[in-house]
Amino acid sequence: MAMFESLSKRLEGVFTNLSGKGKLTEADVNEAMREVRLALLEADVSLKVVRQFVERVREKAIGADVLGSFSPAQQVLAIVNEELIEMLG
């Protein structure tokens, strides 16, 4: 249970940092994905799975049009959530 709490807190921190930004740059997305990658690896997720996950999120996040009702940070969070669901089946 502690592993999930730690992972949850790390991911929450990533998205808290993103939410302070009005517009996300590619560098912002890359930094967020670096933190997500580290959080997943610390939670003992396979390196191969982490690389695939981060790459899919990065591809979707960098090229995504932000929906009017979402902030850029919320858009990235939605993409991460979608990919986590896909990864976990």
C-alpha positions as CSV (number, residue, x, y, z in Angstrom):
1,M,0.0,0.0,0.0
2,A,2.9,2.4,0.7
3,M,4.1,2.0,-2.8
4,F,0.8,3.2,-4.2
5,E,0.7,6.1,-1.8
6,S,4.2,7.1,-2.8
7,L,3.4,6.9,-6.5
8,S,0.2,8.9,-6.0
9,K,2.0,11.6,-4.1
10,R,4.8,11.8,-6.8
11,L,2.3,12.1,-9.6
12,E,0.2,14.6,-7.7
13,G,3.4,16.7,-7.3
14,V,4.0,16.6,-11.0
15,F,0.6,17.8,-11.9
16,T,0.6,20.5,-9.2
17,N,3.7,21.9,-10.8
18,L,2.1,21.8,-14.2
19,S,-1.1,23.5,-13.0
20,G,0.8,26.7,-12.1
21,K,1.6,27.2,-15.8
22,G,-0.7,29.1,-18.1
23,K,0.7,27.5,-21.3
24,L,2.9,24.4,-21.4
25,T,6.0,24.2,-23.5
26,E,7.6,21.1,-24.9
27,A,10.2,21.5,-22.1
28,D,7.4,21.5,-19.5
29,V,6.0,18.3,-20.9
30,N,9.4,16.7,-21.0
31,E,10.2,17.7,-17.4
32,A,6.8,16.3,-16.3
33,M,7.4,13.0,-18.2
34,R,10.8,12.8,-16.5
35,E,9.2,13.0,-13.1
36,V,6.5,10.5,-14.1
37,R,9.2,8.1,-15.4
38,L,11.1,8.3,-12.1
39,A,7.9,7.8,-10.1
40,L,7.0,4.7,-12.0
41,L,10.5,3.3,-11.8
42,E,10.5,3.8,-8.1
43,A,7.2,1.9,-7.9
44,D,9.0,-1.0,-9.6
45,V,7.3,-0.7,-13.0
46,S,9.2,-2.4,-15.7
47,L,11.6,-0.1,-17.6
48,K,10.2,-1.3,-21.0
49,V,6.6,-0.5,-19.8
50,V,7.7,2.9,-18.4
51,R,9.5,3.9,-21.7
52,Q,6.5,2.9,-23.8
53,F,4.1,4.7,-21.4
54,V,6.1,8.0,-21.3
55,E,6.6,8.0,-25.1
56,R,2.9,7.6,-25.8
57,V,2.0,10.3,-23.3
58,R,4.6,12.7,-24.7
59,E,3.5,12.2,-28.3
60,K,-0.1,12.9,-27.3
61,A,0.6,15.8,-25.0
62,I,3.0,17.7,-27.3
63,G,0.8,17.6,-30.3
64,A,-2.6,17.9,-28.6
65,D,-5.0,20.7,-29.0
66,V,-6.1,21.9,-25.6
67,L,-9.9,21.6,-25.2
68,G,-11.5,24.9,-24.2
69,S,-12.7,23.6,-20.9
70,F,-9.3,22.2,-19.9
71,S,-6.1,24.0,-18.8
72,P,-3.0,22.6,-20.5
73,A,-2.1,20.8,-17.2
74,Q,-5.5,19.2,-17.0
75,Q,-5.1,18.1,-20.6
76,V,-1.8,16.3,-19.8
77,L,-3.4,14.8,-16.7
78,A,-6.3,13.4,-18.8
79,I,-3.8,11.9,-21.2
80,V,-1.8,10.3,-18.4
81,N,-5.0,9.0,-16.9
82,E,-6.1,7.6,-20.3
83,E,-2.7,5.9,-20.8
84,L,-2.6,4.4,-17.3
85,I,-6.0,2.9,-17.9
86,E,-4.8,1.5,-21.2
87,M,-1.6,0.2,-19.7
88,L,-3.4,-1.5,-16.8
89,G,-6.0,-3.0,-19.0
